[in-house]
Amino acid sequence: YGMIEAIAHLLNRDYDEIIQDFVTLEFIPPETDIEELRKELLPALSNVFDQALSGGGARGINFNELAGDLALITFKFPFRIPPYFALVIRAIGVLEGIALVGNPKFALIDEAFPYLSKRLLTDDADRLRAALKYMVYGKGNVFDVDRLIELLQAFESYVDVRDSEPIGPASASAD
């Protein structure tokens, strides 16, 4: 759930909450003085994520570049990259690189958003219910109809792919 919560905070540019997400995801040790860290880390995070989100919003994020920028931050602040996450980032980076060779307009977030919306709209877990509310209302509790429409369209895309006929030999033999 932590990753979905972090994505919700990222899409809303709520960097203050992302610092807490880093604790939840075990990037920052829980015994760290978060308030002291926040003073220095917030400007650095704002700079990195604002650049990553500029020009197309979350769809403009290049995960290899973002991982590199975040790696620079880890040298200055008490970050640790959990082994599970290092493997995930490496795999995402490789897959994104391959996809970008085939399609320079490929955006990982576009491919992941239908699954993310499915989890947010169908999972009854309290943390995901809260993340859904946050995605639609943001930090200021103002309803964002455009964000809700994006979530619903992404969920429709997920359902369309899930319910489509299989591609390949199995579909050919059905004829």
N, C-alpha and C positions, 0 to 999 in steps of 0.2 A: 504493500500500500504506500510505502514511503516514496517510491519513485513517482507514482501517480500524483501524490500530494505535491511533490517538488515540481512536477510539470505544471500543475495548476498554478502554483505560486510564480513560476517562471513566466507563464503566459500572461499573468496579471502584473508582471514586473514588481512583485512584492519581495524584494531582496532581503528584507528584514526576516521574513518567514523562511526564506531559503537557508539562512544561517541555521535556524532551528532544524530544518530538513537535513542539513549536513550532520547535525548531532544524531538525528533519528537514523540516518543511513550509515552511521558510524564513521563518517569522514573526520569528525572532530570529536576528541575524547569528551565524555560527559562531564568530567571534572574540570574542564576548561572554563575560565571566567568569561562567559559569553558576552557580558556587557562590555568588558574591556576589549575583547576581540572585535565586537560589533563596530566600535569606533573606527578601527583601522580597516576592517574587512569590507564594510558596506560600500565605501567609495570604490574599492578595487572590484568588487562584484558588480556594482552598477556599471562601471566602465566596460568590463568584459561582456556582461550580458546585454547591455545596451547596444554594443557593437554587433554582437551575434544576432540580436533581434531586429536591427535596422534593415531596411530594404527588404520588405516582404514579411516582416514579423517572424514568427516562429518558423515559418516555411523557409526563411532565408538562412537558418542555422546550418553551418557546416560543422558536423560533430568532430571531425578531425581537428579543425582549427580551434573549436571551443575547448576540446580536451587539452590542446597545447597551451592555450591561454590559462586554463585552470591549473595546469601543471606548474606554470610560473608562479601562480599565487601560492601553491603548496609549499614552495621553498621559503616564503616569508612568514607564513602562518602555520599553526600546529595541525596541519592536515595529515591524515593518513588515508591512503587509498586501500580499502578492503580488497583482499584478493578476488572475491567474487565480482566486484565492480570493475577491477582492472581487466579481467577476462571479458566482461560484457563490453566495455568500452573498446577494447582491442577488436573484438568481433564486429561490433557496429562500425568501427572505422574502416576495417577491411571491406565489409559488405557495401558500405556507402561509397568507398573508392571504386569498387568494381561497377556499381550501379551508375556512378557519375561518368565513367568511361563510355558506357552504353547510352546514357541519356544525361547530357550536361545540365538539364533542368530538374533532375531527380531531387526530391526533397524527402528525407527520411521521415520528417514529421507528418507529411501527407500520407505516407504509407502506414504509419503507426496510429494516426488519429482515429481511424475507424475502430480499431481495437480498443483504444483508450476510451472512446465514447461508449462503446458497448459495456465496458467495465463500469463506467460511471453511471450509466442509465439502467443497468440491470442487476448490479451487485448490491445486496442488502447490508453489507458491512457498514458499521457506523462511520468508520474513517472515510470510506468511499462516498457515503451519503454527504458527509461534511465537505469532501473535495468537490462533489457535484455542485453543492450549494455555492461554494466559493467560486467555482468556474463561472456560474451563471450570475452571481451577485457581486463577486469581487470583495475586496476588503471594505469598501464603503457601503455594502449592502444595497447597491443600486442595481436593479434588474437590467441585464444586458441581453436584449432580445436577439441581437446579432450573434452573440456567443451561443445562445440556446439553439438558434437555427443552424449554426455550424455543427454543433453536437448532434442534432437530429439528422442532418444531411450525412454526416460521417457514419452514424449508426445505420442509416438506410444503405449506405455503400457497403458496410460490413455485412448486412443481411443479404444484399444482392450477391455478393461474392460467396457467402456461405451457402446460399440456396441455388447457385448456378450449377450447371452440369459440369462434371469433371472434364478436364481437357486431356486428350491423349487417346491411347488405344482403348480404354474402357468405354469412352463415349462413341468411338467409331464402331465398336462391335454391337452397340445397341441399335444401330440402323438396320 
